C-alpha cells in the first residue's frame, strides 16, 4: 500500500511539473523586440477582417479552434495544446503576433513564404476583432 501511494504521489508530481513547464514555455514565447515593435500597416476594416477570417478558418482553426480558444493537445494531435488567442491578443503586440505567425515554433508552423504579409496582417485584424 505504501508503495502504491508513493507511485501515485510521484506520478502526480511529475504530471504537475510537466503541465507547469509546458505552460511556462508557451507563455515565454516572445518575438524579438524589434519585430514586436512593428505596427500593423492595415486598418481594421470589414474587408480585412473578412479576409482574415477566411484565412484563419483555412490555416489556423484546426489547432486553435473556431472559437480561437485553443484545442487540447490531443484534439489537435500535438505535443502541447495551442494557446487561447483571444486571451493572448490583449497582451501581445501586432508585431509579436506577425512574427510568430511568419516564423512559427515547435508544433506551430511558420507561414513565411506560404502566407503573404498582407494576409498575415488580415488574420491579426480578425483575431483582434473577435477578441473584443
N, C-alpha and C positions, 0 to 999 in steps of 0.2 A: 504494500500500500504506500509506504514511504517513497519507494522508487517511482511509482506512478505519479504521485504528487510532484516529485522533483522533475520528472519528464514534462508533465503538463505545465508546470511553472516555468521551466526553461523554454519550452516551445512558445508559450505566451509572451515571454520576454523578448525572444528573438523576432517574433512576428511584430511586436510593438516597435522594436528598433528598426525593422525593415520599413514599416509604414512611415515612421518619422523621418528616416533617411530619404525615402522617396519624395516625401513632401518637401523636405529641405532642398533637395536637388531641383525640384520643379519651381520652387519659389526663388531660387538663386539665379535663375537663367535671365541674365540681363544683356542687352545689346551693348556694344562699345559706346562710350559716352558720345562720341562724335556722331554715330549713327542714331542714337536716341534723340539727339537734338534736331534731327531733320523734321521739317514741318510738312504736313500733307499739302501738296500743291493743288488738290482738287476740293472744291467746295462740297459740302454735304447736301447735294441736290437730289431730287427724286430719281433722276436718271442714273446717277452714280450709285445710289443706294440699291436700285433695282438690278443694275449690272452686278454689283457686289453680292447681292442675294443669289443670283443665278450661279455665279462663280463659287460661292460658299457651298451651295447645295451640291454642286458637281465635285468639288475638291476637298471640302472640309467637314461636312456633316457626317460622313461615315465614322469619323473618330470623335469629333467634338459634339455631335448630336444636332438634330434640327433646332433644338432649343438653346444651343451653344453652351450648355451646362456640363458638357463632357460626359462621355460614356465610361463605364467601368473598364478597367484594363481587359477583362475577359470579354466583354461585349465588343470592344474594339479590336480584339485579337492582338493586344500589345503587352509589353512587359509592365508598363506603368500607365495608368489611366490619364487621358488628356485633361487639361485644366478647364475650369468653368470660365469661358471667355467673358461672360457678362460681368463677372466679379473682377477679372484681371484688367479689363479695358480701362477702368477708372484709376488704376494705379500705374499704368504704363503709357508712355507717350506713343503717338502715331509712329514716330521714327523707330521706336523699340519694336512695335508690332511689325512694321515693314521689314526690318532687319531679320526678325525671327521667321517670318513667312518666306522671305527670299533665301535664307541660309539653312534653316532647319537645325535639328539636333536630335540625336538618338532616334526614337521612333517617329519624330516629326520630320517629314521630308522637307527639303528645301525646294522652293519653286523657281529659283533663279533659272532663266532660260526657258522655262515652261509657262510661266505666268508673267506677262509684261508688267512693267512697273505701274502703269496707269490702272491695270486691273487689280493689282495688289492694293493700291490706294482705295479703289472702289470697295473691296472686301472690308477694309478697315472702316470706311464710312458706313457700310451696312452693319458691322458689329457695333459701332458706336450708336447708331440709330436704334438698334434693337435693345441695347442696354439701358436706354432712357427709362 
